Amino acid sequence: MAFAIHIKGRDMTDFCITAVRYNQDRDHIEYVHVREEKSKTIGPPRTVARAFVADLIRLGKATFQTRTKADDTWKLGAEVHLIDDIYLTTNKNSTKRDNLENLPEF
């Protein structure tokens, strides 16, 4: 089941995900680069476990979106949701795996 957490009073997401690292078998994301969303910029990358990001979303503690860089400019992406409380996705479908395939790997 996919769902999004919306926290009242917030105009933008708390963090953006800008890159991913898959496990050795390449069947799920292990780590993500997370950056704080600031009013006019984004913060430096932090390497964070995917499971921790999933916990924050599930508990309603933080919101996330994707961002990609093109021509030295960070472009807004899609809101990140959960499937089965574990898988990160921007696609609201029933695919039971991580789905942030448009992001670069690190």
Backbone torsions as a table, in degrees:
resi	resn	phi	psi	omega
1	MET	NA	123.6	179.0
2	ALA	-95.3	142.2	175.7
3	PHE	-155.2	160.2	178.2
4	ALA	-117.1	146.0	175.8
5	ILE	-99.2	123.5	175.3
6	HIS	-117.1	123.9	-179.3
7	ILE	-104.7	124.7	-175.9
8	LYS	-60.1	144.4	175.7
9	GLY	85.3	5.8	179.8
10	ARG	-110.5	128.9	-179.7
11	ASP	-91.2	-22.6	-179.7
12	MET	-138.5	168.4	178.2
13	THR	-73.2	162.9	-179.7
14	ASP	-77.6	-39.1	-173.7
15	PHE	-139.7	158.8	171.9
16	CYS	-122.2	151.0	175.7
17	ILE	-105.9	125.0	-173.5
18	THR	-116.1	-11.0	178.9
19	ALA	-161.9	160.3	-177.3
20	VAL	-133.7	156.0	172.1
21	ARG	-130.7	125.1	-180.0
22	TYR	-87.6	160.0	174.6
23	ASN	-70.2	174.3	-175.3
24	GLN	-59.9	-35.7	178.7
25	ASP	-80.8	-7.0	179.5
26	ARG	60.3	30.4	179.3
27	ASP	-104.2	-7.1	171.1
28	HIS	-159.3	160.1	178.4
29	ILE	-75.8	134.0	175.7
30	GLU	-99.9	-42.2	-177.3
31	TYR	-135.7	156.0	175.7
32	VAL	-133.5	153.1	168.6
33	HIS	-89.6	120.5	-179.6
34	VAL	-113.3	138.1	177.6
35	ARG	-130.3	140.2	177.8
36	GLU	-71.2	134.9	174.0
37	GLU	-82.2	120.3	177.4
38	LYS	-111.5	172.6	-173.4
39	SER	-61.5	-36.6	-177.8
40	LYS	-126.1	2.9	-177.1
41	THR	-157.4	-176.9	172.7
42	ILE	-124.3	153.6	-177.0
43	GLY	-77.5	179.6	178.6
44	PRO	-70.6	158.4	-178.4
45	PRO	-72.4	143.1	172.3
46	ARG	-125.3	133.3	177.2
47	THR	-85.6	121.7	-173.5
48	VAL	-131.9	142.9	176.8
49	ALA	-65.7	137.5	178.2
50	ARG	-55.2	-40.4	-177.9
51	ALA	-60.8	-35.9	178.8
52	PHE	-67.6	-43.1	176.5
53	VAL	-60.2	-44.3	178.6
54	ALA	-59.8	-42.4	178.1
55	ASP	-61.4	-44.4	179.9
56	LEU	-61.1	-42.7	178.3
57	ILE	-65.9	-48.2	-177.8
58	ARG	-58.8	-39.5	-178.5
59	LEU	-84.0	-3.0	-179.9
60	GLY	71.6	24.2	-177.9
61	LYS	-87.0	-24.4	-178.6
62	ALA	-156.1	155.6	176.0
63	THR	-116.5	151.8	-175.6
64	PHE	-136.1	149.9	170.8
65	GLN	-139.3	165.5	175.4
66	THR	-91.9	157.7	171.7
67	ARG	-143.5	144.8	174.6
68	THR	-127.0	152.4	-178.5
69	LYS	-103.7	129.2	176.9
70	ALA	-141.1	128.6	179.9
71	ASP	54.5	44.1	179.3
72	ASP	61.9	19.8	178.0
73	THR	-125.7	133.6	177.1
74	TRP	-81.2	121.7	179.8
75	LYS	-98.4	137.7	176.6
76	LEU	-64.8	141.3	176.7
77	GLY	-114.4	-148.1	-176.2
78	ALA	-98.9	157.8	175.7
79	GLU	-68.1	140.5	-180.0
80	VAL	-92.5	131.7	-179.2
81	HIS	-119.4	175.3	175.4
82	LEU	-115.8	148.5	168.5
83	ILE	-120.7	128.7	-179.0
84	ASP	54.8	30.8	178.0
85	ASP	61.8	9.6	-179.0
86	ILE	-131.5	-39.1	-172.4
87	TYR	-87.3	131.9	176.2
88	LEU	-86.6	134.3	-179.7
89	THR	-152.9	154.6	169.1
90	THR	-107.3	-6.6	-176.8
91	ASN	-100.1	119.1	178.6
92	LYS	-82.4	79.4	176.5
93	ASN	-137.6	-174.8	-175.1
94	SER	-99.9	12.4	178.7
95	THR	-63.5	121.9	-175.2
96	LYS	-93.1	68.9	175.3
97	ARG	-164.3	165.5	176.8
98	ASP	-66.3	140.9	-176.3
99	ASN	-139.0	71.1	173.3
100	LEU	-122.8	44.9	-169.3
101	GLU	-66.6	-17.9	-179.3
102	ASN	-81.9	-5.9	-178.0
103	LEU	-90.1	147.3	178.2
104	PRO	-69.3	159.7	177.6
105	GLU	-98.3	153.0	175.4
106	PHE	-127.6	NA	NA
